[in-house]
Amino acid sequence: MDKFVVSMATLRFISGSLEIAAALLMLKLAQVDKALAVNSLLAFVGPTVLILTTSIGLIGVADKLSWGKMAWIFFGVSCLLIGILKK
């Protein structure tokens, strides 16, 4: 199995596990203000995992893509991050 695919899948599995753990923690805390704080921490996890998995994937296909295609991918990911993080 490709080490890049395994790395990407592992990061997504960890991210999903954190999401589930956070949901369970919110239920255990049973207070809106504390649940909101937990949810705010998750806002950092999503973009971080997106950047890491995309970086790993790009490293895995870097030898197969032209610089022009790499630039378009970088531009697309940048647009996603701006859309997610901009308030």
Secondary structure as UniProt FT lines:
FT   HELIX           3..29
FT   HELIX           32..61
FT   HELIX           62..64
FT   HELIX           67..85
//
